[in-house]
Amino acid sequence: MNNNFYIWTLVLVLLQVLLFNNIELAGLINPYFYVYIILIMPLSLNVSIQLLIAFFAGLIIDVFSNTWGMHAAATTLVAFIRPYLLKLIISQEEIEKQILALNSIRLASYLKYAVSIVFIHHLSLFFLEAFSFANFGFTILKALCSSIVTLILIFFIEKVRKK
């Protein structure tokens, strides 16, 4: 499982850097697909390792996006709050399966989990980018639109991984 996770991490970072970093629609939609790394992170990994993986994945995106640590901060934040979200959203019996994938837990649980992680990531990233609450509504809208597109991509890749 862990080797598979590390391969997926590499693939997702490369896809983000080479493909998804170049997508921006109407100034509102920026899909940050690499956040899927946080969603599929094995529960068996030590929390410190999870935080390091999240930080370095975000930092690599920052290096190629010239964003000065914003992605590293956003991914580290969601990796930090992930265990708390899991306790709130996912049942203990689903957590004991050790795999957080669409085909291993209930759809409603996975939806809540994925939407929470992706939206918090995007919201924190876009507020760091704006570094102001002056355009509060626009920043929320941008986070919402980007989250929707990112979630569509995540559900697509979940279907591909399922096979």
SULDAQUI-V313056 format. One record per residue. N is the residue number from 1. RES is the residue in three letters. PSI is psi in whole degrees, -180 to 180 (NA if undefined). Layout:
# SULDAQUI-V313056
N_RES_PSI ; N_RES_PSI
This chain:
# SULDAQUI-V313056
1_MET_-46 ; 2_ASN_-41 ; 3_ASN_-41 ; 4_ASN_-41 ; 5_PHE_-44 ; 6_TYR_-36 ; 7_ILE_-46 ; 8_TRP_-38 ; 9_THR_-47 ; 10_LEU_-46 ; 11_VAL_-45 ; 12_LEU_-40 ; 13_VAL_-44 ; 14_LEU_-43 ; 15_LEU_-42 ; 16_GLN_-47 ; 17_VAL_-44 ; 18_LEU_-28 ; 19_LEU_-61 ; 20_PHE_-23 ; 21_ASN_-21 ; 22_ASN_7 ; 23_ILE_121 ; 24_GLU_121 ; 25_LEU_120 ; 26_ALA_23 ; 27_GLY_4 ; 28_LEU_-32 ; 29_ILE_114 ; 30_ASN_98 ; 31_PRO_123 ; 32_TYR_79 ; 33_PHE_-25 ; 34_TYR_-16 ; 35_VAL_-17 ; 36_TYR_-26 ; 37_ILE_-44 ; 38_ILE_-39 ; 39_LEU_-39 ; 40_ILE_4 ; 41_MET_128 ; 42_PRO_137 ; 43_LEU_-20 ; 44_SER_-14 ; 45_LEU_141 ; 46_ASN_143 ; 47_VAL_-38 ; 48_SER_-40 ; 49_ILE_-41 ; 50_GLN_-44 ; 51_LEU_-41 ; 52_LEU_-44 ; 53_ILE_-45 ; 54_ALA_-46 ; 55_PHE_-50 ; 56_PHE_-33 ; 57_ALA_-46 ; 58_GLY_-39 ; 59_LEU_-39 ; 60_ILE_-43 ; 61_ILE_-41 ; 62_ASP_-43 ; 63_VAL_-42 ; 64_PHE_-13 ; 65_SER_-7 ; 66_ASN_49 ; 67_THR_11 ; 68_TRP_45 ; 69_GLY_1 ; 70_MET_-43 ; 71_HIS_-40 ; 72_ALA_-42 ; 73_ALA_-45 ; 74_ALA_-42 ; 75_THR_-36 ; 76_THR_-40 ; 77_LEU_-50 ; 78_VAL_-32 ; 79_ALA_-35 ; 80_PHE_-42 ; 81_ILE_-11 ; 82_ARG_-48 ; 83_PRO_-36 ; 84_TYR_-40 ; 85_LEU_-40 ; 86_LEU_-43 ; 87_LYS_-33 ; 88_LEU_-36 ; 89_ILE_-43 ; 90_ILE_137 ; 91_SER_156 ; 92_GLN_-39 ; 93_GLU_-33 ; 94_GLU_-37 ; 95_ILE_-36 ; 96_GLU_-19 ; 97_LYS_-20 ; 98_GLN_2 ; 99_ILE_122 ; 100_LEU_81 ; 101_ALA_159 ; 102_LEU_-33 ; 103_ASN_-4 ; 104_SER_-13 ; 105_ILE_167 ; 106_ARG_147 ; 107_LEU_-45 ; 108_ALA_-41 ; 109_SER_-45 ; 110_TYR_-41 ; 111_LEU_-49 ; 112_LYS_-44 ; 113_TYR_-52 ; 114_ALA_-45 ; 115_VAL_-43 ; 116_SER_-51 ; 117_ILE_-49 ; 118_VAL_-45 ; 119_PHE_-42 ; 120_ILE_-41 ; 121_HIS_-52 ; 122_HIS_-41 ; 123_LEU_-47 ; 124_SER_-40 ; 125_LEU_-47 ; 126_PHE_-30 ; 127_PHE_-35 ; 128_LEU_-39 ; 129_GLU_-46 ; 130_ALA_-33 ; 131_PHE_36 ; 132_SER_155 ; 133_PHE_10 ; 134_ALA_-42 ; 135_ASN_50 ; 136_PHE_-50 ; 137_GLY_-43 ; 138_PHE_-40 ; 139_THR_-41 ; 140_ILE_-45 ; 141_LEU_-43 ; 142_LYS_-43 ; 143_ALA_-41 ; 144_LEU_-50 ; 145_CYS_-45 ; 146_SER_-37 ; 147_SER_-42 ; 148_ILE_-47 ; 149_VAL_-43 ; 150_THR_-42 ; 151_LEU_-37 ; 152_ILE_-44 ; 153_LEU_-40 ; 154_ILE_-43 ; 155_PHE_-33 ; 156_PHE_-48 ; 157_ILE_-30 ; 158_GLU_-41 ; 159_LYS_-38 ; 160_VAL_-44 ; 161_ARG_-29 ; 162_LYS_-31 ; 163_LYS_NA
